[in-house]
Amino acid sequence: MRTSRRALLRGAGAAAVLGTVPLRALAAQGPVNGAISPVMAKLSAYMAEAGDRALPDAVVEAAKHHILDTFAAMVSGSGLPPAKAAYSFATSYGGSGAATLAAAKVTADPLVAALVNGMLAHSDETDDSNEFSQSHPGAPIVPAALAAAEKFGIDGTRFLRAVTLGYDVGPRVTLSFDAIPFRNTSHKSTHAIAGAFGAAAASACAAGLDAQQMRWVLDYAAQQSSGIGAWTRDTQHIEKSFVFAGMPARSGLTAALMVKAGCTGIDDIFSGADNFFLAYAPDAHLDELTAGLGARYEIARTNIKKWTVGSPIQAPLDALSNILKRRPVDPGAIQSVTVRVAHTEARVVDNRDMPDICLQHMVAIMLLDGTASFQAAHDRDRMADPAVLRLRAKVRLIPSDELERLEPARAAIVEIALADGTVLTDTVLAVRGTADNPMPRAEVVAKSRDLMAPVLGAEQTARLIEAVLGIETVGTMRDVAGLLRVG
């Protein structure tokens, strides 16, 4: 059911997981006699049946964790600059509707709600991530599915299955590209692309569309697929929250609502003349779109973050935490701290302007505080704190060829050299919250409670957690959505 990270890193395992049929050859042939390709037939049928298909117990549990974790990201992100900008947009938009805006008193039309809640979910670095596809699935998929769930009045079971489908479809699109090289060379955003297709699939499942309609939904998602790598230059996280989550959530939901309203489209946007893959990745492996469907669930391979910081900082903080658990360290006795991560990871978090994605800053914070709390990770004032700056100056980030070869797994080696000559070190190859080192239910619940209670209050937070963990008994997701509101 679950393919481990280590298995993927072995050559034979990688070859088995990735598709072997180049897209150029399939696209040149196109559908025969107007028929859709076998890949599209299989994928659209799987999507159409998802709402009524039971899932393995382990997948249901994983889906609950990711739904709860994304709700927590939405609520905790509500006070940050991207969320404030999103709320302002909703107010200025002037529309109306009954769809929930998380941590707000007002409601909006579904498309605005999907966009706003998506931006809330990625207002910082709290939300989940799928390293294989280079995407953050939950932030666009869960808000889009929630808006669709409220519109169509679906129950909790169908919502969970819709979300799970979104994770299965979106990440497979960028997996077919060979996500990391594509991200590094195309100047496009894998996060936005995977998010749009995932949100479209989840919304379409919530809307109860059939196989033919699912093919049109994929067409409309392809036409709206966008996002470029310039998000890395955003210093406020506002554009990033739009690119990673708000935009794809809105676009995916738009695709489903357009088709639900009667719009038709191309039967197979993935093959034939001028198809999606020819436009984006001509050497993609089309059969990766359906590889392992019903056996390999991407929601079970998606990481939940223990620390509310950028993904490349997770392993270093895990390593630091392991060191500090073994023995206390006096910050004043530290001579130097050396952190090794992959080249791909280092360039994302090297001396950034935002605290939660600046590796050197967060290492200094953990050494001073003994942990890395949500509050500390979002306290910009501490980036100018002399005590933090003194310790941060001792942190050296070294891009590692050895760890680069382990990509997409995120690993780290941390060494702390003390004034007395002692060297403390720890190596993390399986980050906490990944498939190889998962967070149990209690740990996910504790994280979610800590993030939501300051906004929603302890009682309402407890009710929301209970509703998500018992989502099979929820008669309408409108009741759950109501628990995300304030006032």
Residue pairs with C-beta under 8 A, 6 or more apart in sequence:
1 56
1 58
1 59
1 295
1 296
1 297
1 300
2 58
2 296
2 297
2 300
2 301
2 435
3 13
3 17
3 292
3 296
3 301
4 435
4 436
5 131
5 301
5 408
5 409
5 430
5 434
5 435
5 436
6 409
6 436
7 13
7 17
8 14
8 17
8 132
8 408
8 409
9 406
9 409
17 291
17 292
17 296
18 175
18 178
18 285
18 288
18 291
19 176
19 285
19 286
19 287
19 288
19 289
19 291
20 285
20 287
21 285
21 286
21 287
22 283
22 284
22 285
23 176
23 277
23 278
23 281
23 282
23 283
23 284
23 285
23 286
24 282
24 283
26 37
26 39
26 271
26 286
27 271
27 272
27 275
27 277
27 278
27 282
27 286
29 271
30 37
30 271
30 272
30 273
31 37
31 267
31 268
31 271
31 272
36 44
36 215
36 267
36 268
36 271
37 268
37 270
37 271
37 286
39 270
39 271
39 286
39 287
39 289
39 290
40 215
40 218
40 267
40 268
40 270
40 271
42 290
42 293
43 169
43 214
43 218
43 289
43 290
43 293
44 211
44 212
44 214
44 215
44 218
45 211
46 168
46 290
46 293
46 294
47 165
47 169
47 201
47 204
47 205
47 209
47 211
47 214
47 217
48 209
48 210
48 211
48 213
48 214
50 161
50 162
50 164
50 165
50 205
51 158
51 161
51 162
51 165
51 205
51 206
51 208
53 161
55 63
55 160
55 161
55 164
55 297
56 297
58 300
59 164
59 297
59 299
59 300
60 160
60 472
61 441
62 297
62 299
62 300
63 160
63 163
63 164
63 299
64 160
64 468
64 469
64 471
65 304
65 439
65 441
65 444
66 128
66 137
66 138
66 142
66 163
66 167
66 299
66 302
66 304
67 138
67 142
67 160
67 163
67 468
67 471
68 444
68 445
68 448
68 465
68 468
68 469
69 126
69 127
69 128
69 138
69 304
69 444
69 447
69 448
70 121
70 127
70 128
70 138
70 139
70 141
70 142
70 143
71 102
71 142
71 448
71 452
71 464
71 468
71 484
72 126
72 447
72 448
72 451
72 452
73 120
73 121
73 122
73 123
73 124
73 126
73 127
73 138
73 139
73 451
74 102
74 103
74 117
74 120
74 121
74 142
74 143
74 484
75 102
75 103
75 120
75 451
75 452
75 455
75 456
75 484
76 124
76 126
76 308
76 374
76 451
76 452
76 454
76 455
77 83
77 119
77 120
77 121
77 122
77 123
77 124
77 126
77 241
78 102
78 103
78 104
78 120
78 123
78 455
79 455
80 123
80 124
80 237
80 378
81 123
81 236
81 237
81 238
82 119
82 120
82 122
82 123
82 124
82 236
82 237
82 238
82 240
82 241
82 242
83 103
83 116
83 119
83 120
83 123
85 119
85 238
86 115
86 116
86 119
86 120
86 241
86 246
87 101
87 104
87 116
89 112
89 115
89 116
90 101
90 106
90 108
90 112
90 113
90 116
91 106
93 108
93 112
95 108
95 109
95 112
96 108
96 109
97 107
97 108
97 109
97 110
97 112
97 113
98 107
98 150
99 107
99 108
99 109
99 110
99 112
99 113
99 114
99 147
99 150
99 151
99 481
100 107
100 113
100 117
100 146
100 147
100 150
100 481
100 482
100 484
100 485
101 107
101 108
101 113
101 116
101 117
101 485
102 116
102 117
102 120
102 484
102 485
103 120
103 455
103 456
103 484
103 485
103 486
104 485
104 486
105 485
105 486
105 487
107 113
108 116
110 147
110 148
110 150
110 151
110 253
110 257
111 147
111 250
111 253
111 254
111 257
112 250
113 143
113 146
113 147
113 150
114 143
114 144
114 146
114 147
114 199
114 246
114 249
114 250
114 252
114 253
115 242
115 246
115 247
115 249
115 250
116 143
116 246
117 142
117 143
117 146
117 147
117 249
118 139
118 140
118 143
118 144
118 241
118 245
118 246
118 247
118 248
118 249
118 250
119 238
119 241
119 242
119 245
119 246
120 143
120 241
121 127
121 138
121 139
121 140
121 142
121 143
121 245
122 136
122 139
122 240
122 241
122 244
122 245
122 246
123 237
123 241
124 237
124 308
124 356
124 377
124 378
125 305
125 308
125 309
125 310
125 311
125 356
125 357
125 377
126 305
126 308
126 374
126 451
127 136
127 138
127 139
127 245
127 305
128 136
128 137
128 138
128 139
128 302
128 303
128 304
128 305
129 135
129 136
129 137
129 302
129 303
129 305
129 311
130 136
130 137
130 167
130 171
130 194
130 298
130 301
130 302
130 303
131 303
131 311
131 408
131 409
131 410
131 434
132 171
132 175
132 179
132 298
132 301
132 408
133 170
133 171
133 172
133 173
133 174
133 175
133 179
133 190
133 194
133 298
134 174
134 179
134 180
134 182
134 183
134 190
134 191
134 194
134 408
135 170
135 171
135 174
135 179
135 190
135 191
135 193
135 194
135 195
135 198
136 191
136 195
136 244
136 245
137 166
137 167
137 170
137 171
137 194
137 195
137 198
137 298
137 299
137 302
138 302
139 195
139 244
139 245
139 249
140 170
140 195
140 196
140 198
140 199
140 244
140 245
140 246
140 248
140 249
140 252
141 163
141 166
141 167
141 170
141 195
141 198
141 199
141 202
141 249
141 252
142 163
142 202
143 199
143 245
143 249
144 166
144 199
144 200
144 202
144 203
144 248
144 249
144 250
144 252
144 253
145 159
145 162
145 163
145 166
145 199
145 202
145 203
145 205
145 206
146 159
146 477
146 481
147 203
147 249
147 253
148 154
148 162
148 202
148 203
148 206
148 207
148 253
148 256
148 257
149 158
149 159
149 162
149 206
149 477
149 478
149 481
150 477
150 478
150 481
151 206
151 257
152 206
152 207
152 208
153 476
153 477
153 478
154 162
154 206
154 476
154 477
155 474
155 475
155 476
155 477
156 467
156 471
156 472
156 473
156 474
156 475
156 477
156 480
157 471
157 472
157 474
158 205
158 206
159 206
159 471
159 474
159 477
160 471
160 472
161 205
162 201
162 202
162 203
162 205
162 206
163 202
163 299
164 297
164 299
165 201
165 202
165 205
166 198
166 199
166 201
166 202
166 203
166 205
166 252
167 198
167 297
167 298
167 299
167 302
168 201
168 293
168 297
168 298
168 299
169 197
169 198
169 200
169 201
170 194
170 195
170 196
170 197
170 198
170 199
170 201
170 298
171 194
171 198
171 298
171 302
172 288
172 289
172 290
172 291
172 298
173 193
173 194
173 197
173 289
174 182
174 190
174 193
174 194
175 288
176 277
176 281
176 284
176 285
176 286
176 288
176 289
177 190
177 280
177 281
177 284
178 284
178 285
179 190
179 408
180 344
180 407
180 408
182 188
182 190
182 281
183 189
183 190
183 229
184 344
186 229
186 280
186 281
187 228
187 229
187 230
188 227
188 228
188 229
188 280
189 227
189 228
189 229
189 231
189 243
189 244
191 227
191 243
191 244
191 248
192 225
192 226
192 227
192 243
192 244
192 247
192 248
193 225
193 227
193 248
193 280
194 248
195 244
195 245
195 247
195 248
195 249
195 252
196 221
196 224
196 225
196 226
196 247
196 248
196 251
196 252
196 255
197 218
197 221
197 222
197 225
197 252
198 248
198 252
199 248
199 249
199 251
199 252
199 253
200 217
200 218
200 220
200 221
200 251
200 252
200 253
200 255
200 256
201 214
201 217
201 218
201 221
201 252
202 252
203 217
203 252
203 253
203 255
203 256
203 257
204 213
204 214
204 217
204 255
204 256
204 259
204 260
206 256
207 256
207 257
207 259
207 260
209 217
209 256
209 259
209 260
212 267
213 259
213 260
215 265
215 266
215 267
215 268
215 269
216 259
216 263
216 264
216 265
216 266
216 267
217 255
217 256
217 259
218 255
218 269
218 270
219 265
219 266
219 267
219 269
220 254
220 255
220 258
220 259
220 263
220 265
221 251
221 252
221 255
222 269
222 270
222 276
223 269
224 251
224 252
224 254
224 255
225 251
225 276
225 280
226 247
226 251
227 243
227 247
227 248
231 239
231 240
231 243
231 244
232 348
234 240
235 353
235 354
236 354
237 354
259 265
268 275
269 275
269 276
270 276
270 277
270 286
270 289
271 277
271 286
277 284
277 286
300 435
301 435
303 311
303 314
303 431
303 433
303 434
303 435
304 433
304 438
304 439
304 444
304 447
305 311
305 314
305 433
306 314
306 317
306 318
306 431
306 432
306 433
306 439
306 443
306 447
307 313
307 314
307 317
307 318
307 362
307 372
307 377
308 356
308 372
308 373
308 374
308 377
308 378
308 451
309 317
309 356
309 357
309 362
309 372
309 377
310 348
310 349
310 356
310 357
311 345
311 410
312 341
312 342
312 345
312 346
312 348
312 349
312 359
312 410
313 349
313 357
313 359
313 362
314 410
314 431
314 432
314 433
315 341
315 410
315 411
315 412
315 428
315 431
316 339
316 341
316 359
316 362
316 363
316 412
316 414
316 428
317 362
317 363
317 366
317 372
318 412
318 428
318 431
318 432
319 412
319 413
319 414
319 426
319 427
319 428
320 363
320 366
320 367
320 414
320 426
321 366
321 371
322 426
322 428
323 329
323 414
323 416
323 424
323 425
323 426
324 366
324 367
324 370
326 424
327 424
329 367
329 416
329 418
329 424
331 367
331 368
331 387
331 391
333 418
333 419
333 420
334 367
334 391
334 394
334 416
334 417
334 418
334 419
335 394
335 417
335 418
335 419
336 394
336 395
336 396
336 416
336 417
337 363
337 367
337 394
337 395
337 396
337 414
337 415
337 416
337 417
338 396
338 398
338 413
338 414
338 415
338 417
339 359
339 363
339 395
339 396
339 397
339 398
339 412
339 413
339 414
340 398
340 399
340 400
340 402
340 403
340 412
340 413
340 414
341 349
341 359
341 397
341 399
341 400
341 403
341 410
341 411
341 412
342 399
342 400
342 403
342 404
342 406
342 407
342 410
342 411
343 399
343 400
343 401
343 404
344 404
344 407
345 403
345 410
346 359
346 397
346 398
346 399
347 399
348 357
349 357
349 358
349 359
349 397
350 359
350 360
350 397
351 358
351 359
351 360
351 397
352 358
352 359
354 380
355 361
355 362
355 365
355 376
355 377
355 378
355 379
355 380
355 382
355 383
356 362
356 377
356 378
358 383
359 395
359 397
360 392
360 395
360 397
361 382
361 383
361 388
361 392
362 372
362 377
363 392
363 395
363 414
364 388
364 389
364 391
364 392
364 395
365 372
365 376
365 377
365 382
365 388
366 372
367 391
368 387
368 388
368 391
369 376
374 450
374 451
376 382
382 388
400 413
403 411
403 412
403 413
406 429
409 429
409 430
409 434
410 431
410 434
411 427
411 428
411 429
411 431
412 427
412 428
413 425
413 426
413 427
413 428
414 425
414 426
414 427
414 428
415 423
415 424
415 425
416 423
416 424
416 425
417 423
418 424
430 436
430 437
431 437
432 439
433 439
439 447
441 469
445 465
445 469
448 461
448 465
449 461
449 462
449 465
452 461
452 464
453 461
455 486
456 464
456 483
456 484
456 486
460 483
463 483
464 480
464 483
464 484
467 474
467 479
467 480
467 483
468 480
471 480
474 480
